[in-house]
């Protein structure tokens, strides 16, 4: 059973800025995360039920809310934006 997917304002803004070609690559990956949010490739973060996963050339940071079967995408960024000391 697929989880419902919700996007934060920051994630929605990021998606709106994508060109059509990249959007057609990113959205299927987000749908795959909704089907299986803890699949291979999802890396658990220190926060409870928080993960990040590679989405094409980007990294999606999201939380899994079991009570409502929801994946809340907090942000989608370039991986290098989250490196410390770069």
BELPE-V566797 format. One record per residue. N is the residue number from 1. SS is DSSP state (~ for helix, > for strand, _ for the rest). BURIAL is + if it has 16 or more other ideal C-beta (glycine too) atoms within 10 Angstrom, else -. D_CENTER is the distance of its C-alpha to the mean C-alpha in Angstrom with 2 decimals. Layout:
N/SS/BURIAL/D_CENTER
N/SS/BURIAL/D_CENTER
//
This chain:
1/_/-/18.08
2/_/-/14.69
3/_/+/12.83
4/>/-/12.65
5/>/+/9.41
6/>/+/9.83
7/>/+/8.62
8/_/+/10.32
9/~/-/12.94
10/~/-/11.48
11/~/+/8.30
12/~/-/11.03
13/~/-/13.32
14/~/+/11.27
15/~/+/10.95
16/~/-/14.63
17/~/-/15.70
18/_/+/14.70
19/_/-/17.78
20/~/-/18.32
21/~/-/18.21
22/~/-/14.78
23/~/-/13.49
24/~/-/15.09
25/~/-/13.20
26/~/+/9.60
27/~/-/10.04
28/~/-/11.45
29/~/-/8.67
30/~/+/6.37
31/~/-/9.71
32/~/-/10.13
33/~/+/7.32
34/~/+/9.20
35/~/-/12.34
36/_/-/11.82
37/_/+/9.06
38/_/-/11.38
39/_/-/12.44
40/_/-/13.89
41/_/-/11.76
42/_/+/9.50
43/>/-/11.14
44/>/-/12.25
45/_/-/12.67
46/_/-/15.97
47/_/-/14.97
48/_/-/15.61
49/_/-/12.91
50/>/-/10.17
51/>/+/8.13
52/>/+/6.43
53/>/+/6.23
54/>/-/7.83
55/>/+/7.09
56/_/-/10.74
57/_/-/11.92
58/>/+/8.87
59/>/+/6.57
60/>/+/2.98
61/>/+/4.70
62/>/+/5.12
63/>/+/8.58
64/>/+/10.47
65/>/-/13.56
66/_/-/16.19
67/_/-/18.91
68/_/-/17.36
69/_/-/15.20
70/>/+/12.15
71/>/+/8.41
72/>/+/7.95
73/>/+/4.96
74/>/+/7.20
75/>/+/6.64
76/>/+/6.00
77/>/+/9.14
78/>/-/11.63
79/~/-/11.96
80/~/-/15.46
81/~/-/14.72
82/~/-/14.03
83/_/-/17.14
84/_/-/20.08
85/_/-/23.34
86/_/-/22.34
//
